[in-house]
Amino acid sequence: MQNSRLAQKRPAEEASRSSAALAAIRSSIETKERVARECLDDIVEMAHIMTMALQKGRKVVFFGNGGSAADAQHISAELVGKFKRMRPALRASALTTNTSVLTAIGNDIGFDEIFSRQVQATLEPDDVAVCISTTGRSQNVIRGVQEARKIGAKTIALTGSGGGQLASLCDHEVVVPSDDVQRIQECHIMIGHIVCELIEDMIGETGSWKGRLD
């Protein structure tokens, strides 16, 4: 008798899960449509800033926490390897990968400085720092931006939730129009892929590979 009741209950539970999944998909689509309406020019400008730096032999670094750290590594990997076309490697890296550096700074100096210290060690004037935070309020990301600006690097915020302090500090920002962390993260990697494609297109059009791109 108990098995029969469970069998009757299962279709209703499955229908509820399907509805929840469909609602999540629709929410993701709606957020991406808002990005297309509201952020298109900002995305193109982000790609332009990065392309100009890379063509001059400068480097681009990415950093963020949690899912944003994963995005930093993902996007930098597309640039060092390739996205859609075979071409010379681009000078990109993520400041989220060296566990010895991250834990040493976090333990000996403080977690808020895990990116700023690496920025001090690696960035030079006219390099680009892409700073990723869904809220724009992560203090270690903000400290990294502040240090990058002191050096004379260009700074780009990839954020959401109105941009927070991060957007106001950076030279350029792309702010996903949502307060939902999951939707913002989904849009961030989409934007990262679009930027990689645009960079490859722009550099391919000019044929301008300088510095370590030769």
Backbone bond lengths (Angstrom), bond angles and torsions (degrees), N, CA, C in turn:
res aa  C-N    CA-C-N  psi(-1)  N-CA   C-N-CA  omega(-1)  CA-C   N-CA-C  phi
1 M - - - 1.464 - - 1.535 110.68 -
2 Q 1.345 115.90 -41.26 1.463 120.31 -179.71 1.522 110.88 -64.04
3 N 1.351 116.50 -41.66 1.463 120.01 178.76 1.516 111.58 -61.74
4 S 1.321 116.80 -35.74 1.466 121.17 179.43 1.525 110.71 -65.55
5 R 1.335 116.75 -41.88 1.465 120.06 179.02 1.530 111.05 -65.50
6 L 1.353 115.90 -38.76 1.461 119.41 178.09 1.523 111.39 -64.40
7 A 1.332 116.15 -39.31 1.464 120.41 179.52 1.519 111.27 -64.16
8 Q 1.349 115.94 -36.57 1.464 119.67 178.99 1.532 111.25 -71.74
9 K 1.313 115.83 -32.39 1.463 120.76 -177.36 1.530 111.93 -74.86
10 R 1.348 116.69 -32.34 1.459 120.88 -173.13 1.525 114.07 -59.05
11 P 1.357 120.07 -45.85 1.474 118.54 179.53 1.527 113.32 -58.38
12 A 1.335 116.85 -37.52 1.464 119.97 179.03 1.525 110.83 -65.92
13 E 1.344 116.61 -40.61 1.465 120.23 178.64 1.524 110.87 -65.78
14 E 1.333 116.13 -41.43 1.462 120.10 179.94 1.525 111.19 -65.25
15 A 1.339 116.13 -38.65 1.469 119.90 177.79 1.523 110.64 -64.18
16 S 1.342 116.11 -38.71 1.459 120.40 179.02 1.531 110.95 -65.24
17 R 1.346 116.17 -41.21 1.468 119.84 178.62 1.522 111.11 -65.98
18 S 1.330 115.82 -39.81 1.468 119.60 178.45 1.521 110.89 -62.62
19 S 1.334 116.21 -40.19 1.468 120.23 178.39 1.522 111.01 -64.03
20 A 1.339 115.78 -40.64 1.466 119.89 179.24 1.529 110.76 -65.21
21 A 1.336 115.91 -41.13 1.463 119.78 179.14 1.524 110.93 -64.73
22 L 1.336 116.34 -42.48 1.466 120.44 179.79 1.527 110.92 -64.60
23 A 1.334 116.33 -39.32 1.469 120.20 178.34 1.528 110.82 -63.06
24 A 1.344 116.50 -39.15 1.464 120.14 178.95 1.528 110.98 -65.84
25 I 1.331 116.33 -41.77 1.469 120.38 178.63 1.525 110.43 -62.66
26 R 1.326 116.16 -45.15 1.470 119.74 -179.95 1.528 111.36 -63.82
27 S 1.333 116.10 -39.55 1.462 120.00 177.97 1.527 110.95 -62.58
28 S 1.334 116.06 -41.43 1.460 120.40 178.60 1.526 111.24 -63.64
29 I 1.318 116.56 -43.20 1.468 121.07 178.80 1.525 110.68 -62.51
30 E 1.331 116.41 -44.60 1.470 120.41 -179.26 1.529 111.28 -61.27
31 T 1.341 116.15 -40.78 1.467 119.09 179.38 1.524 110.88 -66.29
32 K 1.318 116.74 -41.88 1.471 120.22 178.39 1.527 111.23 -64.33
33 E 1.332 116.73 -35.83 1.469 119.43 176.72 1.530 110.82 -64.91
34 R 1.325 117.06 -36.90 1.465 120.14 176.10 1.527 110.89 -66.01
35 V 1.325 116.65 -39.68 1.466 120.08 175.77 1.526 110.16 -59.24
36 A 1.336 116.63 -43.53 1.470 120.70 179.77 1.524 111.38 -61.84
37 R 1.330 116.61 -36.55 1.470 120.16 -178.80 1.525 112.20 -77.88
38 E 1.338 116.68 -38.22 1.461 120.64 -167.25 1.531 115.43 -107.11
39 C 1.331 118.02 -18.84 1.470 119.95 -170.52 1.523 114.25 -120.23
40 L 1.316 117.62 3.38 1.464 120.31 -171.85 1.529 112.12 -58.10
41 D 1.320 117.39 -49.55 1.469 120.55 -179.04 1.526 111.58 -62.73
42 D 1.334 116.43 -37.32 1.463 120.16 179.62 1.526 111.21 -66.24
43 I 1.334 117.05 -37.94 1.465 120.95 178.91 1.524 110.40 -65.77
44 V 1.325 116.39 -45.02 1.471 120.44 179.14 1.528 110.59 -62.25
45 E 1.327 116.93 -40.87 1.467 120.31 179.11 1.527 111.13 -66.65
46 M 1.323 117.31 -37.46 1.467 120.80 175.59 1.525 110.22 -58.07
47 A 1.322 116.53 -46.86 1.468 120.76 178.73 1.525 110.95 -63.23
48 H 1.323 116.34 -37.96 1.471 120.62 -179.29 1.528 110.90 -65.06
49 I 1.326 117.31 -45.53 1.469 121.36 179.48 1.527 110.42 -59.19
50 M 1.327 116.25 -45.69 1.462 120.56 -178.97 1.525 111.28 -66.50
51 T 1.329 116.56 -40.85 1.467 120.46 179.89 1.519 111.32 -62.96
52 M 1.329 116.71 -44.98 1.458 120.09 -179.87 1.530 110.94 -59.52
53 A 1.322 116.88 -40.61 1.465 120.38 179.15 1.526 110.98 -67.44
54 L 1.316 117.15 -45.96 1.464 121.05 -178.18 1.526 111.64 -64.11
55 Q 1.323 116.87 -37.31 1.463 120.35 178.67 1.528 112.12 -65.89
56 K 1.327 116.41 -23.83 1.467 120.88 178.55 1.528 112.14 -93.05
57 G 1.331 116.55 8.02 1.455 120.36 179.57 1.508 114.27 80.90
58 R 1.336 117.93 12.07 1.456 121.64 176.76 1.530 109.31 -81.50
59 K 1.313 116.62 172.99 1.461 119.90 -179.39 1.524 111.01 -118.28
60 V 1.327 114.98 159.25 1.463 122.61 178.08 1.521 107.95 -120.42
61 V 1.327 117.01 127.73 1.463 120.84 175.80 1.525 109.19 -117.64
62 F 1.323 114.82 148.41 1.456 122.71 -178.82 1.524 108.87 -123.04
63 F 1.331 117.20 145.36 1.459 119.51 172.67 1.519 111.27 -157.05
64 G 1.338 114.62 155.46 1.458 123.14 -179.88 1.516 108.87 177.45
65 N 1.317 117.47 177.82 1.459 123.21 -177.09 1.529 111.34 -109.93
66 G 1.324 116.07 148.01 1.464 120.64 172.89 1.516 112.93 59.48
67 G 1.340 116.45 -123.62 1.458 120.50 177.66 1.511 112.17 -60.33
68 S 1.324 116.74 -31.53 1.467 120.63 177.89 1.526 111.04 -70.59
69 A 1.337 117.26 -30.65 1.465 120.36 173.44 1.524 109.93 -65.14
70 A 1.334 116.01 -41.28 1.466 120.13 177.06 1.527 110.60 -62.45
71 D 1.330 117.00 -40.72 1.471 120.53 176.64 1.528 110.85 -62.71
72 A 1.330 116.86 -41.13 1.468 120.92 179.26 1.525 110.62 -58.19
73 Q 1.323 116.02 -44.84 1.458 120.51 -179.91 1.528 111.23 -69.54
74 H 1.312 116.49 -40.88 1.467 121.52 -179.07 1.528 110.79 -61.73
75 I 1.328 116.69 -50.86 1.468 120.01 -175.25 1.528 110.62 -67.78
76 S 1.334 117.06 -41.76 1.469 118.82 179.17 1.524 110.88 -64.09
77 A 1.331 117.27 -34.93 1.467 120.35 177.80 1.523 111.64 -64.16
78 E 1.330 116.94 -38.02 1.471 120.44 178.21 1.528 110.80 -63.14
79 L 1.324 117.08 -33.62 1.463 120.89 -178.33 1.527 111.98 -78.98
80 V 1.321 116.97 -40.22 1.463 120.03 179.31 1.527 110.47 -70.43
81 G 1.322 116.13 -42.36 1.459 120.65 177.46 1.518 110.06 -81.66
82 K 1.323 115.40 -104.43 1.463 120.42 172.87 1.513 107.73 -159.23
83 F 1.321 116.10 156.41 1.456 120.33 175.44 1.523 109.29 -101.28
84 K 1.331 117.43 -72.58 1.465 120.35 179.11 1.524 113.37 -115.38
85 R 1.323 116.70 -25.13 1.468 118.36 -174.86 1.521 110.83 -126.15
86 M 1.324 115.38 148.81 1.457 119.64 175.80 1.527 108.85 -75.33
87 R 1.322 115.97 128.74 1.470 121.49 -178.52 1.525 107.69 -162.01
88 P 1.333 118.18 170.68 1.462 119.84 177.73 1.535 111.42 -59.10
89 A 1.310 115.48 152.31 1.465 120.27 178.06 1.521 110.33 -63.55
90 L 1.317 115.41 145.57 1.463 121.93 176.98 1.527 109.36 -102.77
91 R 1.324 116.64 148.18 1.468 122.14 -174.58 1.524 110.13 -79.92
92 A 1.317 116.16 89.40 1.467 121.64 -179.13 1.524 109.19 -137.10
93 S 1.321 115.64 148.70 1.464 120.45 177.21 1.517 109.52 -156.21
94 A 1.326 115.42 162.72 1.464 122.17 176.05 1.523 108.90 -112.93
95 L 1.316 116.99 138.65 1.468 121.87 179.66 1.525 111.38 -90.50
96 T 1.320 116.55 26.24 1.469 121.68 -173.96 1.522 112.42 -119.72
97 T 1.334 117.89 10.78 1.466 119.81 -167.80 1.522 114.96 -108.03
98 N 1.323 118.62 -24.78 1.461 121.44 -174.55 1.524 109.51 -89.97
99 T 1.324 115.82 98.05 1.471 119.66 -174.32 1.527 112.21 -64.64
100 S 1.322 117.96 -32.41 1.469 119.78 178.15 1.522 110.89 -64.93
101 V 1.332 116.30 -44.86 1.465 120.29 178.20 1.525 110.64 -64.61
102 L 1.323 116.95 -47.25 1.470 120.94 -177.27 1.522 111.60 -61.16
103 T 1.336 116.72 -44.95 1.467 119.29 -177.07 1.528 111.73 -75.54
104 A 1.333 117.30 -33.27 1.470 119.22 176.91 1.523 110.84 -64.33
105 I 1.330 116.35 -47.54 1.470 119.54 179.45 1.522 110.24 -65.54
106 G 1.336 116.12 -44.87 1.465 119.91 -179.45 1.510 112.60 -60.38
107 N 1.334 117.02 -39.25 1.457 121.48 -177.62 1.526 112.33 -80.07
108 D 1.324 117.01 -42.92 1.465 120.97 -171.38 1.525 113.78 -89.12
109 I 1.332 116.76 -28.13 1.469 120.30 -176.41 1.523 111.24 -118.04
110 G 1.323 116.53 -50.07 1.461 120.19 179.40 1.520 110.63 147.44
111 F 1.328 115.91 146.61 1.467 120.79 -176.64 1.519 111.93 -62.03
112 D 1.319 117.16 -30.35 1.471 119.89 -179.90 1.525 112.66 -65.08
113 E 1.331 117.67 -15.09 1.466 120.82 -176.17 1.528 113.42 -106.56
114 I 1.335 118.58 9.10 1.472 119.19 -173.98 1.527 112.80 -65.06
115 F 1.323 117.41 -26.71 1.468 119.65 177.82 1.530 111.79 -96.64
116 S 1.328 116.98 -37.29 1.471 119.29 -176.68 1.526 111.52 -62.23
117 R 1.336 117.64 -38.29 1.465 120.17 179.16 1.529 111.00 -66.42
118 Q 1.326 116.13 -39.61 1.471 119.41 178.29 1.527 111.19 -69.21
119 V 1.323 116.13 -35.85 1.466 120.13 175.64 1.526 109.62 -60.93
120 Q 1.332 116.66 -45.01 1.473 120.81 177.48 1.520 111.52 -56.31
121 A 1.327 115.58 -39.29 1.463 120.66 -174.15 1.522 113.44 -79.74
122 T 1.330 117.82 -25.07 1.470 119.16 -168.75 1.523 115.50 -118.83
123 L 1.329 119.03 -28.21 1.465 119.98 -173.63 1.522 112.44 -88.90
124 E 1.322 114.53 149.14 1.458 123.67 175.78 1.525 108.72 -129.22
125 P 1.327 118.29 166.40 1.464 119.82 178.45 1.531 111.92 -53.70
126 D 1.319 115.12 138.97 1.469 124.26 178.38 1.519 114.51 75.51
127 D 1.345 118.41 -0.42 1.459 119.65 165.01 1.526 108.06 -67.84
128 V 1.326 116.90 172.95 1.464 121.07 -179.25 1.523 109.62 -125.03
129 A 1.328 116.74 131.81 1.461 122.87 173.29 1.524 108.73 -109.55
130 V 1.329 116.43 120.22 1.467 122.10 176.20 1.520 107.10 -102.39
131 C 1.321 116.00 114.14 1.461 123.21 -169.21 1.528 108.37 -109.68
132 I 1.329 117.23 117.17 1.459 121.72 -170.11 1.527 110.06 -110.99
133 S 1.323 116.44 125.92 1.468 122.35 177.93 1.519 108.60 -157.36
134 T 1.320 117.79 128.19 1.466 119.73 -177.95 1.520 112.21 -67.01
135 T 1.329 117.09 -28.83 1.468 120.66 -177.43 1.522 113.11 -103.88
136 G 1.331 117.07 -22.82 1.458 120.44 -173.43 1.513 113.31 77.48
137 R 1.338 116.90 14.69 1.468 120.15 -176.16 1.529 113.72 -118.21
138 S 1.319 118.96 1.74 1.467 121.12 -177.80 1.527 109.89 -67.42
139 Q 1.321 116.25 118.71 1.461 120.16 -172.49 1.523 113.11 -66.11
140 N 1.328 117.49 -35.42 1.467 117.44 -179.88 1.529 111.19 -70.28
141 V 1.333 117.48 -31.39 1.464 120.82 175.74 1.532 109.70 -70.05
142 I 1.324 116.29 -42.93 1.468 120.74 177.96 1.528 110.78 -60.41
143 R 1.332 116.94 -42.90 1.470 119.93 178.36 1.529 110.73 -63.82
144 G 1.321 117.01 -36.85 1.459 119.92 176.85 1.515 112.09 -62.63
145 V 1.334 116.24 -41.37 1.469 121.26 177.78 1.525 110.44 -63.51
146 Q 1.312 116.45 -46.23 1.464 120.11 -179.27 1.524 111.10 -58.43
147 E 1.313 116.69 -40.63 1.464 120.50 179.34 1.528 110.84 -68.89
148 A 1.329 116.32 -40.10 1.468 120.16 179.07 1.528 111.11 -61.64
149 R 1.318 116.31 -39.01 1.466 120.41 179.95 1.534 110.90 -66.76
150 K 1.331 117.08 -38.21 1.470 120.19 176.95 1.530 111.00 -59.68
151 I 1.318 115.69 -37.51 1.465 121.16 -177.46 1.523 111.36 -73.34
152 G 1.330 116.16 -26.71 1.460 120.16 -176.20 1.507 113.44 100.09
153 A 1.342 116.08 16.41 1.464 120.41 174.99 1.523 109.24 -80.16
154 K 1.310 116.15 154.50 1.459 121.14 173.83 1.520 108.18 -81.78
155 T 1.328 116.79 144.04 1.461 120.77 -175.89 1.524 110.69 -124.13
156 I 1.323 115.24 136.58 1.462 122.57 178.83 1.521 108.38 -127.26
157 A 1.326 117.22 127.53 1.462 122.20 175.20 1.521 109.36 -97.64
158 L 1.324 115.94 130.43 1.461 122.43 170.80 1.518 105.38 -115.98
159 T 1.333 116.61 107.14 1.453 119.66 -167.94 1.528 111.50 -147.19
160 G 1.327 116.32 -165.25 1.459 123.38 178.72 1.514 108.41 -159.59
161 S 1.313 117.78 -163.94 1.470 122.06 176.35 1.526 112.68 52.85
162 G 1.322 116.78 38.45 1.457 120.68 179.06 1.509 114.86 85.44
163 G 1.318 117.53 -7.84 1.466 121.39 175.19 1.509 115.44 98.73
164 G 1.347 117.51 -28.94 1.455 120.61 179.86 1.519 113.14 58.70
165 Q 1.319 115.76 -162.65 1.467 121.39 179.64 1.521 111.25 -64.95
166 L 1.329 116.40 -31.53 1.462 120.58 -176.17 1.520 111.98 -58.70
167 A 1.324 116.68 -47.33 1.470 120.37 -177.43 1.524 111.32 -61.23
168 S 1.326 116.49 -37.62 1.470 119.55 -177.88 1.524 112.20 -72.13
169 L 1.329 117.62 -21.36 1.461 121.51 -178.90 1.522 113.06 -85.64
170 C 1.331 117.24 -25.54 1.459 120.99 -170.51 1.523 112.32 -86.95
171 D 1.325 115.32 157.15 1.464 121.13 176.80 1.523 111.50 -67.63
172 H 1.322 116.17 -31.12 1.465 121.15 -178.44 1.521 107.85 -146.99
173 E 1.325 116.76 148.13 1.456 119.29 179.89 1.525 111.10 -140.20
174 V 1.338 114.60 147.65 1.466 122.70 168.41 1.522 105.54 -121.45
175 V 1.322 116.53 112.10 1.466 122.19 -173.95 1.524 108.90 -111.65
176 V 1.314 116.82 110.72 1.466 120.91 177.57 1.524 108.54 -66.13
177 P 1.337 118.46 127.37 1.467 121.33 -176.04 1.528 112.49 -79.06
178 S 1.329 115.85 70.70 1.467 121.66 179.92 1.519 108.86 -158.88
179 D 1.331 115.97 155.11 1.460 122.20 172.41 1.525 111.41 -108.11
180 D 1.318 117.60 1.49 1.463 123.29 -178.18 1.530 108.67 -88.77
181 V 1.326 116.77 113.39 1.466 121.07 -174.23 1.525 111.72 -56.44
182 Q 1.332 117.12 -43.82 1.461 119.90 -178.08 1.528 111.61 -63.41
183 R 1.321 116.46 -43.29 1.465 119.62 179.32 1.535 110.72 -66.07
184 I 1.328 116.51 -38.71 1.467 120.29 178.33 1.524 109.99 -62.13
185 Q 1.333 116.68 -45.54 1.464 120.13 -179.79 1.524 111.33 -61.41
186 E 1.329 116.69 -41.51 1.467 119.94 178.23 1.528 111.04 -61.29
187 C 1.304 116.16 -39.71 1.468 119.99 179.38 1.523 111.58 -71.49
188 H 1.322 117.28 -33.93 1.466 119.64 -179.90 1.522 111.86 -60.79
189 I 1.326 117.48 -45.21 1.465 118.05 -178.86 1.520 110.54 -71.93
190 M 1.329 117.48 -32.06 1.468 119.83 173.68 1.532 109.92 -61.61
191 I 1.330 116.67 -46.64 1.467 121.15 178.89 1.526 110.19 -61.82
192 G 1.324 116.73 -41.79 1.460 120.24 177.61 1.518 112.14 -57.93
193 H 1.318 116.93 -43.65 1.466 120.82 178.35 1.527 111.36 -64.88
194 I 1.325 116.44 -42.36 1.473 119.89 178.64 1.528 110.13 -60.94
195 V 1.323 116.67 -44.73 1.466 121.12 -179.60 1.530 110.65 -61.60
196 C 1.332 117.28 -43.11 1.467 120.22 177.96 1.527 111.09 -60.00
197 E 1.319 116.62 -42.67 1.466 120.40 179.27 1.531 111.07 -64.36
198 L 1.329 116.32 -43.31 1.464 119.91 179.71 1.529 111.57 -64.89
199 I 1.326 116.77 -40.25 1.466 120.18 178.64 1.524 110.39 -61.13
200 E 1.319 116.90 -47.24 1.467 119.65 178.79 1.522 111.23 -60.54
201 D 1.323 116.68 -40.61 1.467 120.21 179.25 1.527 111.16 -64.68
202 M 1.347 116.60 -46.41 1.465 119.94 -176.31 1.522 112.18 -66.71
203 I 1.326 117.16 -41.83 1.458 119.65 179.28 1.522 109.99 -70.36
204 G 1.319 117.12 -37.27 1.458 120.52 177.63 1.513 112.41 -63.92
205 E 1.324 116.61 -36.28 1.468 120.87 -179.99 1.523 111.76 -67.12
206 T 1.331 116.74 -39.54 1.470 119.95 -176.58 1.522 112.08 -86.86
207 G 1.329 116.05 -23.26 1.466 119.54 -175.54 1.511 112.14 65.26
208 S 1.330 116.89 23.37 1.466 121.81 -173.39 1.521 110.26 -99.29
209 W 1.331 116.52 95.86 1.456 121.69 177.06 1.523 107.54 -115.02
210 K 1.316 117.20 107.64 1.464 120.47 -174.85 1.526 110.39 -116.90
211 G 1.324 114.52 175.78 1.452 120.31 178.60 1.511 110.19 57.96
212 R 1.327 116.96 -125.86 1.455 122.00 -176.63 1.526 111.54 -82.52
213 L 1.319 117.62 9.01 1.461 120.68 177.27 1.523 111.59 -88.00
214 D 1.353 118.13 -12.72 1.470 120.83 -175.76 1.524 111.14 -66.51
